Amino acid sequence: MLEAPAVRQHLAAIPHLLVLAGEPLARHTRFGIGGPAKLFCDAPDQDCCVAALEAIKDIGLPHVVIGGGTNLVVADAGFDGIVLRFTGASIRRDGNFLRAEAGAVLQDVVDRSIELGLHGMQTMTGIPGYLGGAVYGNAGAYGQSIQERVETVHATNGDHIVTFSNSDCLFQYRESWFKNHKEWLILQTDLRFEEGDPAELQKAADEIRAIRDKKYPPTMKCAGSIFKNLFFANLPLNAQAEVPAKLVREGKVPSAWFLEQAGVMGMRRGDIQVAKYHANLIYNDGAGTAADLVELVKECKQRVADRFAFELEEEVQYVGF
């Protein structure tokens, strides 16, 4: 295996690839925590990204692909390997489709669809991160998920580029095929829309944005919701019996309700805190650490398990642990 300086030199020879040694990953996560990566690589175009992933696989060092860092919890010690990020961000209209690269900021895709009078993503306004990450985690809000818009996904494993149909992506609630096959990197997504009125779409987006910004202020160092909501049918019978019927929407129960019953609101460990107004919101209130975040998440899960006899599942992904 090549030594770190030789690896950096090898990767830096790829046209347009930016390679940084010891880059603090706290700069690239919404939580603002996490130690350095051995090497951090930014790929601004698809050819560069494919070449970088191929080279990284050949080198044999551990590697991880990231997007906007919205749902990442990076260890305080960082990641002893290579972090690759694709930042290609073009968004092109083709009839009622938007063909957008995975490095496009999700909000930019939403704004562009509204501007063009394309109905279907206005409810996703205010969701942070990149489009690729949204597809990877099947992001959504207000009863809609991005899977409803996806026509095809173009992805690479470093050897070749493959086009995945919507059904190939195996979308489920906050899940996709890519989440379970991390060797694949999303390059572009073709999104299908219906025609709409730009003014009406903007009005709906503005209303949603106001609600979201109140709950998750843009400056707050958090990942949004920490835990996935629960399918009512999958809950233990004792838990089902306690859930108020009005809370069940589209077959799911907010995990925040179980956390509230378990008394986690306002809990704090160091500078990591559970919000006092929303039990499924954990944020970095200053100089928080990954260690404190992990322990607080663990405590929240344990309290719910003790109270309801099931375990919550995180939406966030862990790197470096």
LINGIMO-V254930 format. One record per run of one state. SS is the DSSP state (hx for helix, st for strand, lp for the rest). FROM is the first residue (numbers start at 1). TO is the last residue. If there is no record, write none. Layout:
BEGIN
[[SS:FROM:TO] [SS:FROM:TO]]
END
This chain:
BEGIN
[[lp:1:3] [hx:4:12] [lp:13:17] [st:18:21] [lp:22:23] [st:24:24] [hx:25:28] [lp:29:35] [st:36:43] [lp:44:45] [hx:46:59] [lp:60:62] [st:63:66] [lp:67:71] [st:72:74] [lp:75:78] [st:79:86] [lp:87:90] [st:91:94] [lp:95:96] [st:97:101] [lp:102:104] [st:105:105] [hx:106:115] [lp:116:117] [st:118:119] [lp:120:121] [hx:122:124] [lp:125:129] [st:130:130] [hx:131:136] [lp:137:139] [st:140:141] [lp:142:143] [st:144:145] [hx:146:148] [lp:149:149] [st:150:156] [lp:157:160] [st:161:165] [lp:166:166] [hx:167:169] [lp:170:171] [st:172:172] [lp:173:174] [st:175:175] [lp:176:176] [hx:177:180] [lp:181:184] [st:185:192] [lp:193:193] [st:194:195] [lp:196:197] [hx:198:215] [lp:216:220] [st:221:225] [lp:226:226] [st:227:227] [lp:228:229] [st:230:231] [hx:232:234] [lp:235:236] [hx:237:242] [lp:243:244] [hx:245:247] [lp:248:248] [st:249:249] [lp:250:251] [st:252:253] [lp:254:254] [hx:255:261] [lp:262:267] [st:268:269] [lp:270:271] [st:272:274] [lp:275:280] [st:281:284] [lp:285:289] [hx:290:308] [lp:309:313] [st:314:314] [lp:315:316] [st:317:319] [lp:320:321]]
END
